[in-house]
Amino acid sequence: MKLALTGGGTLGHVLPALRIYEEMLEKGCITDAFYIGSKNERERNAVSSQGLRFYAISTGKLRRYFSLKNFTDVFRIGSGFLSSLRIMMKEKPDVLFSKGGYVSVPVVLAAHLLGVRTVIHESDFSMGLANRIASRFADHVCLGFDSPLSDGKKFVFTGNPVRKDIQLAEKENTEKDSRLILVIGGSQGAEEINSLVYSNLEALCSRYEIVHQCGAHGDFSLRHENYSQHEFLGPELAMLMKRAQVVVSRAGANSLNEICCLSKASLLVPLRTASRGDQVENARFMESCGAACVLHEGEDFVEKISHLMDDEEENSRMGRCAHEQYIPDAAARISRLVNGE
């Protein structure tokens, strides 16, 4: 079987798609595969590192608000659709797996026009605009959360696939470091989280050790003996998360899934300006399950972290609740649908 993959806008779309590719490759389900994505170099490099052919297409962002860019992006989407058609006609895949993001819409439309079976995956609690459009043309929609959309037929609850290095870290017999706080803001960093850490650095570092993934816009002039700042954490992230007593994070679905896999207590600072409030909904779900603590407006950042760091009973309880939300065979569930099983 020949597999086409798509999804992009951030690595949060690309890396889970590559996890499905790995799963199907290991099971011998596919004879060939290729990827259609955006012109983002980080995405291209991530795909190419897996030995996949990568096709970059022009595409425009789907916005729910007025912007002059909406007019020009219509033409970019049209161009992306024509490029996708040409690629699909050349490659002739048997199935398309789409991880969403605005780059995926023209690809899914092209696949539908050519009669290519299509499976898409939505990581968040609510469906994004790109996947809402794509779902009309898909054979199956995989859901990362067990939301009201799930019907067991077209809309199937599969959970979110987790990276292999995180799964390997879960099996490691590594003790938690009761002083370690891991702060992550996604692959691009998070200005709000950075600001919270910077303004409370002395209060936190006087008691704890902090490892902070700050993104490209961090303030690298800051120094403290118990503080380590990094633009991006690569292979070392998995074991750092395994060791951490508490993880401070945005509420993107991939980060939450890793937190759940590793049974971590976490303080979530969801991105409230996201276009549809997806992170707020993800965080609300986790909080309702007792699987995370959410920093609400006006609450004290240091106080909430200190509570999770110092109350071992609460820390352990939250970690157990988080792990209950983890679906260990999510990649296998998705792969079976992509394989037509």
Secondary structure, DSSP 8 states (H G I E B T S, - for coil): -EEEEE--SSHHHHHHHHHHHHHHHHTT--SEEEEEE-S-HHHHHHHHTTT-EEEE-------SS--THHHHHHHHHHHHHHHHHHHHHHH--SEEEE--STTHHHHHHHHHHTT-EEEEEE-SSS--HHHHHHHTT-SEEEESS--TT--SSSEEE------HHHHHHHHS----EEEEEEEE--TT--HHHHHHHHHTHHHHHTT-EEEEE--TT--TT--BTTEEEES---TTHHHHHHHEEEEEE---HHHHHHHHHTT-EEEE---TTSTT-HHHHHHHHHHHTTS-EE--TT--HHHHHHHHHH-HHHHHHHHHHHHHT--TTHHHHHHHHHTT-
